[in-house]
Amino acid sequence: MNVRQELESKLKRFEELEHAMSQPEVMGDSAKMASYAREHGSLAKLANKFRAYKKLSDDIHDLSEMADSDDPEEREMAKEESETLRKQREGLWDELLEMTIGGEDANRSRCVMEIRAGTGGEEAALFARDLYEMYKRNAEAKGWKTEIMDMSPSERGGFKEIVVGLEGDGVYRELQFESGGHRVQRVPETEAQGRVHTSAATVAVLAEPEDVEIDLKKDDYRVDKFCASGPGGQHVNKTESAIRLTHFETGIVVQCQDEKSQLKNLAKALRVLKSRLYDHMRQQEMQKRADTRKSLIGSGDRSERIRTYNFPQNRITDHRINFTLYKLDHVMAGDLTPVTNALLEYERDQLRGDTEMD
């Protein structure tokens, strides 16, 4: 699906939602109405801009017919106005390309981020913690909401795994490029002789779908309840508040134990399961059309090493676009903007090279 087809599909979905939200059966279902309204709102900016783009295209077409007029003044007027409208349309097209970076999920306002320690033992777990804190500071600077869905702490205060829900304008569009393997080179806290070690963590960023997009029934998964093992005091360890969900068809397993309430853990686990199922569907679809996919940074391959954090040199390098910045301390403090902008610019150039205006 090219950009134009994708825009047409988004506009069609936007108009379908507009129609559905006016139907009595939806208006009487508050949960469905809220879900439709969220999806409608997330598409509104893109859909309205594309409508304006199509209107300009129609106007330009009408002017092209006037350009064949026998009246010299009418031909000149049509030519001047057509040039003005073409410039406006070109500007709109650039804006639409900008908004479609990241494909069909570009305008998602919610996503789930999973950070897992890789090779490197305790130092990898500490690096996973540092990545989480980096993303949390970045989210705070952007005004995004963050919510811990689940975590598995290590002995020295790191994370073997942490799952975070994020919500805010542009959250998935910017964070999608974080998926992959992250490598760190530094002197670990556990190293007594001052030697530089290399360890790793993986990050997965999953678009969070609306409830209406994933048809998940209770018969589709098994619910297991167990006592939480992490921090939380006597209550957590004595009560079966933790939840594990197993999806029968895909074998995907999700667990949440961060809350003391079993119902809250179940709600969080269902959100994560739906995100993983949606990601599973997307990965299958992307695999089908992998031969037509030219962009490297949108692959989201968990096994791909995408970035190196070199602390002795205060250097961060993104290997997908050969981008290097000697301000690692700023990045770890939450200023991801230079890295994100470089990735977005690369993707923007790829889109411009692969598409053209009608």
C-alpha angles and dihedrals in degrees: 000000000000125000094266092051091047091052091049089050092050092049091049091051091047091053091046089054091048089055095043093051090058093056118104094229091057095040088055093052108073095188094051092042091053091049093048091046092053092050091044090051093049090054098041099089094047094042095049092047091050090049088054090049092052091048090054090049090053091048091050090051091052091049091051088062090051089053088070092059121127089228110093093205092051091049092051092047091049091049094051095045091046091055090051093050092046090056090049091048092048089054091049091049091054089051091049091050089051091052094048095055103126097033127248094349095051095114099045111133095197133053142159121233121200119194119188132181113243132185115344106067116228092358089058089053090051089050090051088054091050091051091051091051090047092053092044092054090046090051092050091052090050094047093244123149119238129197128180108231098180139341140185110204124208126225095263097046100273128118127253084190137350128183119200132186116215130191132183147093111309093358098137095036090060102034099044091086091061092076112113142049120329119197126199128199115193146110104281123228085239094056114098098183099053097246121154113244132191122223136156148215133191128226127199121187113195125189110236110229127213116257092251091059096060117051099206116169128188090246090059095071144029122236119214121185122204143156115277115245102199132078119309108103133252094321094061095047096047100042127071092233098132119095132207121189123196118193108214101209099046101024090231111159124201129178134184127187104151095104127065089220117084091207092053091049090050092051091050092046091052091052091052093045092052090049092051092047090050090048089048090054091047093049091052091050092046090051090056091056098032092119090064095045109101101171117093101192096059096058095095091204106172093205095053116101102228106167145021125207109201109187099183089057094035085232134144119190127188105203096197094067100019090244119160128183127181094209102086091143090060092048093050088050087062104269100128093151098104092050094043092047091051091051093046091048091051091051090045090055090049091053093048090051093049100043141043137191120264 
